[in-house]
């Protein structure tokens, strides 16, 4: 089974996050990289970001509502830096947005140095509403 990395903060799991995660499942088993509380400290409105466990539980509840089972269809892995587990775990794809595309390219450069196969980068567009791009930062403000 193919594996895809889909990482983020997933604060206030919104329609953009749901679209991102649903897209990931089209490619196989999903390795969800969820940013640690430490990693969120430098984000805008950091004091308003939900804690790791709450964000993790929101993802699990959402995926459960779609019939996905943890361990069978996906796993959630805490990440502490921009590379997360991408240099350690076997994966075939990485799902990104325009915002994270450059980091995926850097991940592949590092993987190459380690004699690992490059990940196929799948870039999707942001979801928008009447006010523009849907974002957690906007929701926190």
CORLIN-V762259 format. One line per field, one symbol per residue. psi: psi as a letter, one per 40 degrees, with the letter a starting at -180 (. if undefined). burial: b if it has 9 or more other ideal C-beta (glycine too) atoms within 8 Angstrom, else e. A space follows every 10 residues. Layout:
# CORLIN-V762259
psi = ???
burial = ???
This chain:
# CORLIN-V762259
psi = hiihhhiadf hghadddddd ddddeeeahh hhhhhiddde deihfdeehi iddddddddd dddddeeihh dddiihhhie iedbeeedih idihhiidde dddddddddd dddefiiiih hhhiiihiad eahhiddddd .
burial = eebbbbbbbb bebbebbbbb bbbbbebbbb bbbbbbeebb eebebbeebe ebeebbebbb ebbbeeebeb eebbebbebe eebbbbbebe bbbbbbbeeb bebbbbbbeb bbeeeeeebe bbebebbeee eeebbbbbbb e
